[in-house]
Amino acid sequence: MRVLLIALLLPCALVPADAAEIHTRDGSIIIGEILGLEDGEDLIVDTEYMDEVTIEWEAIVEIRETQVIEVELFNGQRLFGRVVIDENGVSIIGDETTITLPPERVFAIAEVNESFWEGLEIYTDIGMNIVRGNNEVTQLSFGAGVGYDGRDFETSVDATTIVNEQTEGQNLRRATLAGNYTYRLPRNWQASGLLQFESDDQQGLNLRTLVGGAIGNRVYNQRRMRVDLFGGLVLNSEEFEEQPRTESLEGLLGAAYRLRSAKGIDIDASLAVLPSLERSDRVRMQFDGSLSFDLFADLDFKLTVYDRYDSQPPPGNETNDTGLTLGISWSY
């Protein structure tokens, strides 16, 4: 009798306490801890003997109770609890309430970070571009960033440096350090604060400091594509070469675009228009875009492009500073 009891209990002992039992349409059963679901497509499960397994979201017919996870819907609503999938749909079981909804309404699933370190995300970029001609220009770029994703907010700090080395003429450098804090609001709304430092030899800018805030909305949110619109105000404190430091108030109107293709091609772009509220003849614009291709694991090949426009730069300085760089990006 004792041997029989041990034989019955042993399989249960081998299954982690937070493991979910996932049933698919082809009859497969996968047992493991759910790590995440991105863009409502592929569920990542950490199993004991097969490492990480990827399961198509639409192929799942049943999930028996998971650990507490975060579920994001397409309308931006975030729910926390244990998840069960059966013939009734997806049920998120919280401490006080249970919500049941169709599987197609689920946009993303993520682990609940139990410590500060689990919520950190870090990336590094390095790139180079060579333009040959009468004046050979070698462009080097370096970038790094760290972000933290909490339950109701996310924050990040990013730094980039681009150096243009020229065989004829002066070497030029552009550097940016930016910090952002975003608090998530209902129905895909969000409130953000920003602090940015920027210098740009091409435009004769010694230092620009931007402090401001904005409110935005994700107006389009589908599995592979999203569009955000935002608006706000910033205080601009800037100093150009041989010019006194000035402070001015600017408006902020912008958009952000993201595309994730099935072939591992990602496109990200953002545009910010900053009209001066004190000078009607001055408008600044900032554009940043990237096209990346998955190489393997967390390593990507990346093409980045940027443009900085100032309709009224100091005399003798360029209105535009534009660049394109080919490089490698690694996130971990």
Sequence and secondary structure as in RCSB ss.txt:
>XXXX:A:sequence
MRVLLIALLLPCALVPADAAEIHTRDGSIIIGEILGLEDGEDLIVDTEYMDEVTIEWEAIVEIRETQVIEVELFN
GQRLFGRVVIDENGVSIIGDETTITLPPERVFAIAEVNESFWEGLEIYTDIGMNIVRGNNEVTQLSFGAGVGYDG
RDFETSVDATTIVNEQTEGQNLRRATLAGNYTYRLPRNWQASGLLQFESDDQQGLNLRTLVGGAIGNRVYNQRRM
RVDLFGGLVLNSEEFEEQPRTESLEGLLGAAYRLRSAKGIDIDASLAVLPSLERSDRVRMQFDGSLSFDLFADLD
FKLTVYDRYDSQPPPGNETNDTGLTLGISWSY
>XXXX:A:secstr
 HHHHHHHHHHHHHS TT EEEEETTS EEEEEEEEEETTTEEEEE SSS EEEEEGGGEEEEE  SSEEEEETT
S EEEEEEEEETTEEEEE SS EEEE GGGEEEEEE  SSTGGGEEEEEEEEEEEE SSS EEEEEEEEEEEEE 
SSEEEEEEEEEEEEEESSS  EEEEEEEEEEEEE STTEEEEEEEEEEEETTTTEEEEEEEEEEEEEEEEE SSE
EEEEEEEEEEEEEEETTS  EEEEEEEEEEEEEEE TTSEEEEEEEEEEEBSS TT EEEEEEEEEEEEEETTEE
EEEEEEEEEESS  TTS SEEEEEEEEEEEE 
